[in-house]
Amino acid sequence: MTFCCAACALRKPDREGLRITRVFDYESGTALEPDTATAVVGSNVNLCMREHVLMDAHKEASELHFDRCAPGVLTFASRDAAERFRNRQGGALHPFNELESTFK
């Protein structure tokens, strides 16, 4: 399966048996092994957030209440790169392979 982002894959319902085999470096787009990637969770950058125009029964904009891509999870090839990004954009650093057991 292919997901729009790491956050979406980590929050997929019924993840039993699902194993993330590849993530991508935010800076270069290069494929990374999840065991070597560093993640920034919850920065002010979310690649999947876009304007959602949902209409209610009265043809008025409906508020989006849940997006499984938020907070965003961006992956980096090195901890140094992730720290530089976090210093500019916020968020928390985590080894990516530790996220699979904590996101439910």
C-alpha positions as CSV (number, residue, x, y, z in Angstrom):
1,M,0.0,0.0,0.0
2,T,1.1,3.6,-0.6
3,F,0.0,6.4,1.8
4,C,0.0,10.1,1.3
5,C,2.3,10.6,4.3
6,A,3.9,8.9,7.2
7,A,1.2,10.2,9.6
8,C,-1.6,8.7,7.6
9,A,0.2,5.3,7.5
10,L,0.8,5.4,11.2
11,R,-2.8,6.2,12.0
12,K,-4.4,3.7,9.5
13,P,-7.2,1.9,11.2
14,D,-6.7,-1.9,11.4
15,R,-2.9,-1.6,11.2
16,E,-2.4,-5.2,12.4
17,G,0.1,-6.8,10.0
18,L,1.0,-3.5,8.4
19,R,4.7,-2.7,8.4
20,I,6.1,0.6,7.0
21,T,9.0,-0.4,4.7
22,R,10.0,3.0,3.3
23,V,9.7,6.7,4.2
24,F,11.1,9.7,2.3
25,D,13.5,12.4,3.3
26,Y,11.7,15.7,3.6
27,E,14.6,17.7,2.2
28,S,15.5,15.6,-0.8
29,G,12.7,13.1,-1.4
30,T,15.1,10.3,-1.2
31,A,13.8,6.9,0.0
32,L,14.9,6.0,3.5
33,E,14.8,2.9,5.7
34,P,12.4,3.6,8.6
35,D,15.0,2.3,11.0
36,T,17.5,5.0,10.0
37,A,15.1,8.0,9.7
38,T,14.5,10.7,12.3
39,A,11.0,12.1,12.4
40,V,9.6,15.6,13.4
41,V,6.1,15.3,14.7
42,G,3.7,18.2,15.0
43,S,5.7,21.0,13.3
44,N,3.8,23.8,11.6
45,V,4.4,22.1,8.3
46,N,1.9,19.4,7.2
47,L,2.2,18.3,3.6
48,C,-1.3,17.0,3.4
49,M,-3.2,19.9,4.9
50,R,-5.1,21.8,2.3
51,E,-8.3,23.7,2.1
52,H,-11.2,21.3,2.5
53,V,-14.5,22.5,1.1
54,L,-17.2,20.3,2.6
55,M,-20.7,21.6,2.4
56,D,-23.4,20.9,4.9
57,A,-27.1,20.5,4.1
58,H,-27.5,24.3,4.1
59,K,-24.8,24.7,1.5
60,E,-22.5,26.3,4.0
61,A,-18.8,25.4,4.6
62,S,-18.5,22.5,7.1
63,E,-15.7,22.4,9.5
64,L,-13.2,19.6,9.3
65,H,-13.1,17.8,12.6
66,F,-10.5,15.1,12.0
67,D,-7.7,14.6,9.6
68,R,-5.5,11.6,10.3
69,C,-2.6,13.3,8.6
70,A,-2.5,15.8,11.5
71,P,-0.3,16.4,13.3
72,G,2.2,15.9,10.5
73,V,5.1,13.5,10.6
74,L,8.1,14.5,8.4
75,T,11.1,12.2,8.1
76,F,14.7,13.2,7.6
77,A,17.9,11.3,6.7
78,S,19.8,12.7,9.7
79,R,19.1,13.9,13.2
80,D,21.0,17.1,12.5
81,A,18.7,17.9,9.5
82,A,15.7,17.1,11.6
83,E,16.9,19.4,14.5
84,R,17.6,22.3,12.0
85,F,14.1,21.9,10.7
86,R,12.5,21.7,14.2
87,N,14.4,24.8,15.3
88,R,12.6,26.7,12.4
89,Q,9.2,25.0,12.3
90,G,8.7,23.5,15.7
91,G,7.7,19.9,16.6
92,A,9.3,17.1,18.5
93,L,12.1,14.7,17.3
94,H,11.7,11.0,17.4
95,P,13.4,8.0,15.9
96,F,10.9,7.0,13.2
97,N,10.9,3.3,14.2
98,E,9.7,4.2,17.7
99,L,6.6,5.9,16.3
100,E,5.1,2.7,14.9
101,S,4.5,1.4,18.4
102,T,3.2,4.7,19.9
103,F,0.8,5.9,17.2
104,K,-2.5,4.1,17.5
